[in-house]
Amino acid sequence: MLAERGSVPLGRAVRDRRLLGAAIDWWVEQLRIFDLIEAHRTTVLAIGRQSGKSSIAAAVAVWDATCRPALDLAMAPGRVRYALVACPGQEQGRELVELAEAIVDGSPALRRLVSVRADRLDFRIPRTRPDGSEFEARTAIRALPANSRTVRGVSASALIYDEFAHFGDSGGPGSDDRMWTALQPAARVFGAQSKVVVCSTPSGTSGRFFQLFESADAGLLPSGCAVRAATADVVPDVDPEWLESQRGELGQALFEQEYEARFVSGAGSFFDDLDSLEFEAGPVPPGDPRTDWVAALDPAFHGDRFGVVLLGQSRLAGDEIVVGAVAAIEPVGNARSFDQRRAREDSTLAAVWDLIEPYRPSRVVTDQHQSSAIESYFGRQGIRVETTHLSGPTQTAAFVTLRSRLADGSLRLWRDPALIEDLRRVRARDSESIFLPRYGNSHCDLASALALGVTVLSQRRSKRAYAVPTVPPTGVFDGDWVNPIDRW
């Protein structure tokens, strides 16, 4: 019985056909990584795509929950000892729990100890104290979508961050810094016996993951270890021709990041010159008499955020576009039944309306997703809705237009953190093709709304004519606000 064996080292557990080696034939490089995790408190893994990172994370979680009985003695009766796995989003968390469930299900020694829920595995394991008395240890593997507000108050002997470089880094509750700060105290009870595993494909040379890797690699992280492994290093039978096809599709820099696990500055970024832009001091406010407003939407009611960007076309400089309020709105409420889904849509659209109504937009522009709900709701508000189909080449064309506008200065952007982060995440597959990676609960929603709005306004700019007033405006509105665009 597992309860009679005592602690089992991780390296031995993954090689044991009765434990973690029952369901998966681990590759040699993966076994080396497990040995390093066993030997260090904190392990930072930069690993190429399709190399089994999530399987490694799931195996460490199962090992921690089942094969470390000494840690159960530190728990108060009735308390659960957790192996917490933080993921960019809910879907990734469910997939990791499923991987852990498959590892447990393949193990003759573990499968009878577990009960399964959607976002966690619970174990009840018979243990024996040093004095010979018996007790039942309660442990659990719990997947946590990136939200620092919901991860406090538990005791964890293992903290595992999956695809940590792809958490949001705009300072919100799902950001890498906020998640790191919120989760680390959970391991206090176990001190040096706890395990911290941070694994990801790199994403540039900024963010907490890059900082942790650099610190561990330089020997500055106590009991820390840094590992970098390309896909070809981990997967023994990877097809070289397939890898070369990926190099041709992604370009050299992005290939080095995604498959060679290198930290490459700006790798594959579609907007590679954001740092050189001259940003406005803030959003142009409602009530500016020199601007005609359009509300651009990237709708979402269930999985992603609902992106909203207010865009204005100047009456003084007809080719110039300015940016007002920006928001990524989280849909609120359950969506299990038809009525709940309708209520969730209505509450989300009401939040959108609260944001855009002060600007009195002449129209709302949206993509085809959920367009009937958008048209119905804003039609009742007396706002005209235009639907544009953005997919494949038309989506790429919209982002090309946005990039051109930023380059020639005819789009005046302010530094909204979430919007800038979305733009940084947009990736180039080749010179004129893009893809929008998911991170957290976002699919670059604000960037998509901005690209749509800029494209619609750009298509109409040749049809617009503006009269230049004989007396220039003062630049002061609503008493205290001063227009940041000082050249008007």
N, C-alpha and C positions, 0 to 999 in steps of 0.2 A: 504494500500500500504506500501511496505517496506520503501519508502522514508519518510513516515509520522510517522514511529515508533521510529525513533532515534536509538541510539546504543542499541544493544542486547547483553547481556553477553554471552560468549561462552557456559557456562553450561546450560543456558536457551535455546540457539539456537539449541543445539543438542537434547534437549528434546522436542522441538516444532515440531509437525507433519507438520507444514506449511514451516518449514525451514530445518534444517540439520537432523532432526529426521524422515523425510518423507521416505527416501529410506533405512535406516539402523535401525535395532533395536539394539541399543548400549548395550553392556554388562555392568554390574555394575562397574567393575574395570575400564573400559574405561571411564565411566561417571565420576568416581573419578579423573582420569587423566586429563580430560577436565577441571574440577574445579581447579586443581592445575595449569594448564597452564594459566587459567584466572587470578589466584592470583599472578603469578610471571612473571617477564620479561623473564627470561631464565629458561627453563625446560629441564633437561637431562634425557632421558628415556632409561634405559637398559631393554629391553623386550624380552622374549623368542620368538622363531620362531613360525610362524602361529598364531600370536596373534593380528593381525589387526593393526600393526604399520603403514603401508602405508595408511590405511583407516583413522587413527587418523591424520596423516600428511595432507591428502587431506581435511579432515573436517576443520582443523585449517586454511588451506589456503582459503577455501571457506568462512568461517566466517570472516576472516580478510578482504577479498576483498569486502564483501557485507554488513556486519552488523556493521561497525564502521564508520558512516558518519562524526563524528567529525574530523577524520584524513584527510578527503577529503578537508577540509577547509585550510589545510596547503599546499596544492599543487597549484602550479602556473597554470593558465589556459592553457589547452591543454596538460599538463603533465599527465603521467600515474602513478598511485600508484600501486606498485607491491607487491604481495606475492610470494617470490622466493622459489622454492623447489629444492635444490641441491641433485642429486642422483649419485650413482657410475657410471652409464652409461646411454646411450641414451634410451635403451629399458626400463629400470626402470623408467625413466622420463615419457615416453609415457604411461606406465601403471598407474602411479600416476595421470596424467592428465585425463585418462579415469575414474579413481575412482572419481575424483573431478567432472567430467562431469555427472556421474551417480547420485551423491549427488544433484547436481543442477537440473538435469532433474526430479528428484523425488519431488522437492519442488515447490508447486504452486506459491509461492511468488518470486522465483528466476529464473525459467526456461525461462521466456520471456525476461530476461535482458542480456542474454549471447550469445556470438558467439564463435564458437569452431574452433580451429586450431590444428594441430598435436601436438605441444609442448606447447600450452597455451590455456587459456580461457580468453576472453575479456568481460568486463562488462561495460555497459553504464547505469548509475543509476541516476534518477532525485533526486536532493537534494535541500534543502532549507537553505539559510544562516540565521544567527541570525537576520538580518535586514528584513527578509521576502522575499528577492529576490531569484529567483530560478536559478539553474545551473545544468549541467549534469556532474556528476563525472565519470571519466574514471579509472577503475582499471583492474588488470589482474593477473591471476595466471600463472606463467611461470616456466616450468621445465628446469633445467640446468644440463646437464651431467657434471661431474667433470672436469673442465678445467678453471683454474684461469685466463687465458688470455682473456676469453670471457664474464666475469661476471661483469665487472666494468662499472660505469657510469649510474646506474639506482638508483632510490629512492624506498626503500622497507620498508613497515611497518611490514612485517613478513619475517623472515629468517628461513627456515625449512630445516634441514639436515636429509635426509632419509638414513638409513644404513650407518651412518657416519664412523663407525669403519672399514668399508670395502672399503673406499676410499683408493687409493694408498698412501703409506707413505714413498716413496723413494725420496722425495724432488722434484718430477716433478710437472708440472702444475696441475695435477689432485690429488695431495697429500692432505691429510687432513689439514696439516698446511697451505699450500698455499691457499686452498679454504677458510679456516676460515679467513685468513688475507685479502683476496680479497673481501669477502662478507660483513664483519662487518661494513665498512664505509657506506654501502648502507642504513643503518638504522639511520644515523646521524640526518636527518631532524626530525625524530619522537621521538628520545631520549628515555625516560623512557616509552613512550606509545607503543614502538615497541615490538614485540614478537620474541623470539628466541627459537625454539624447535629443540632439537638435539635428534634423536631417532635411536636406532640400537640394534641389537644383539651384545653382546661383542665379541671381538676378541683379547684375550690376555691382558697382563698388560702393554702395551705400546701404544703410539699414543695419538693423541689429544682427542679422545673420552674418553679414560680411564682417562686422566688428567682432563677433564671437569667434569666427573662424580665424581671423588675424591674431586675436589674443591667444587662442589655444595653440596656434601654430608657432607663436613666438615664445611659448612657455610661460605666459603671463596669467593663465587661468589655473588656479589651484586644482591639482588632480585632473587636469584637462588634457584632451587629445584632439587633434584635428586630422581628418582623413579626407583626401580628395581622390576620387576614383572615377575615371571616364567609363562610359557605357561599355566600351570594348574591354576594359580592365575587369569588369564584373561579370559580364555575360560571355561565357566561353565560346558559344556558337553563334554570336551575332554575325549577320551577313555583311561582309565588307562592302558589297555593291549597294546594299540598302543604306548603309551609313553614308556612302558617297552621294547617293541620291538626296539624302537629307542635307548634306553640305551644299549641294547645288540649289536646293529649294530655299534654304534659310540664309545662305550667305556665310562667309567664313566666320565673322565675328559671332553671329548668333549660334552657329554650329558649335563653336568652341565653348560657348556658355551652356547650351542645352545638352550636348552629348560628350563634351570633354570636361565638363564641370569646372570651367575656368571663370574667374571673376573678371569680366570684361566690361570696361566702362562704356555705357551707351550701346551695348550689343543689340543690334537689330531694332533699335528704337526708330519708329517712323517719324517722330518729332525729335530729331537729334540736336536741335539748336535752341531748346527752350531756355537754357541758362543765359543765352545772349539777348533774349527779348527784353524790351523796355515795358514793364508792366505798369498799369494805372494804379493809383493809390487805393482804389476801392470800387465797388459797383456804382454805376450811374443810378441815381435813385428814381423812384416814381415821381411824376409831376414835372420832369424836365420838358419844357415846351419845345425843345429843339429836336426831339426824337420820336419817331414812330416805332411802336413796339410790336414784337412778335414773340409768342411763347413757343419754344421748341421742346418737344417731349420725346423721351425714350421710355415708353410705358412698361410697367411691370406691376403685377398684383400679388405674386406668390413667391417666386424664388429669388429674384433680383431686386435691386433698388429701382425706384421710379425716378428717372433723370429729368430735371427741369432746368432750362436755361432761358432767361429773358434776353432777347437780342433787339437792339434798336438800330434803325438806319437814320443817319443824321440828315436833318433838313438843310443844314449849312454845307455839308460836304457829302454829296449824294452817294459817293462810292464807299463811305466809311461806315463800319459796323462797330457799335459799342455793346458792352455786356452789362446787364443789370444783375438782378438777384439770380443765384444759382443754388440748387438744392438737390440732394439725393435722398429721396423720401422712402423710409422703410414702411412697407405695407403692414398694417396693424390688424390683429384679430385672427380667429381661426378660419379655415377654409375647407372644413370637412364636408359640409352639406351645401346644397345649392343656395339656400338662404344666407349661410355664413359667407359664401364666396361673394354674393351680391353685396352684403353689408361691408365686406372688406374692400371691394372695389369702390363703393360709395364713400367710405371714410377716407380712402387714399386720394380719390379725386377731390374731395372736399379740402384736404390739406394742400393739394396742388392749386386749387382755386384761391385759397387764402393767400398763397404766395404771389400769384400772378395778377389777381384782381386790382391791387393798387396801381399797377402799370397800365391798366385799361388797354390791353393789347387789341390790335385790329383783327388778329386771327391767331389760331393755334395751329401749329404744324406738327405732325406726328408720323411715325412709320406705321406699317400695316398691322403690327401686333396689337390686338385688342382695340382696333380702330372703331368698331361699332359702339363700344362702351364710351370711348372718348367723344365720338360725334354726338351721341345721345346726351351725355352729361353737359358738355359745353354748349351744345345747341340750345339747351334749356336756359343757359346763362346769356344767350343772345350773341355768342361768339362763333364766328365762322371757323370751321375745321377743315384743313387740307391734309390729305393722306398721301404720303410718298412711299413707294415700295423701295426699301433699301435692302439689297441682298447681292452678294457676289460683286460683279463689276460696278453696279451703281453705288454700293457702299464704299468700295475703294475710291471711286470718283469723288464721292462726297468728302472723304478724308484728304484726297489730293487737293481739292478746292480749299479746304480748311488750312492745309499746310501752306498753300500759296498765299492765302490772305495773311497768315501770320508772317510770312517772309517779306511781303511787300509793305507791311505796316498798316494795311487798310482794315484790319481787325484789331481793335483796342481791347486787350484782355487784362483783367485784374487777377491778382494772385490768390484765387480761391484754392485752398490746399487740396480738397478732394478732386476738383477739376484738374489741377495740374498733375496730381498723381495719376488720374485716369489717362491723361495725355502721355505721360511717361510710360505707361503700361502698353500702349498700342505698339504692336510689333510689325515689322516689315518682313514679309516672306521673300520678296524680291524687290526690285526697284520701284514697282508700282502695284504692289499687292499687300494687303494687310490682314492681320487677324487680331481678335480682341480676346486676350486671355482672361479667364475667370480668376479673381482673387477675392477671398472672403465671400460676400454675397453680392459681388459686383461683376459686371461684364463690360467695364468701361462705359457705364451708362451715361455719365455726364459728357464724356467725350463724344459719344454717339449723338446725343441731343444737340450738342454744339455743332457738330459736322452737318447734321440735317438742317438746322436753322440757317447756318452760313450759306449752305448750298441753295436753299430756297430764296434767300435774300439776294444772292449773287445772280440767280437766274432772272430776277426782276429789276436789277439795278439800272439796266439800260432803258427801262420804260419809265423811270421815275424822274421827275423834274422838281427842283426846289427853288423857291424864291429866297434870295439872300436879304435879310432885313437891313434897312438903312441904318438902324441903331443897334449896335451889338449888345447882346445880353450882358448883364452884370456878372453872371456866374454864380450868384447866390440864390438859393431856393429854400423854401420852408424855414426861413429865419436863420438857421445856423449852418446848414450844409453848403459847402463850397465845392463846385464841380471840379474834379481832379484833372479834367482834360483842359489844360490851361491854354491851349492854343486856340480855343474857340473864342 
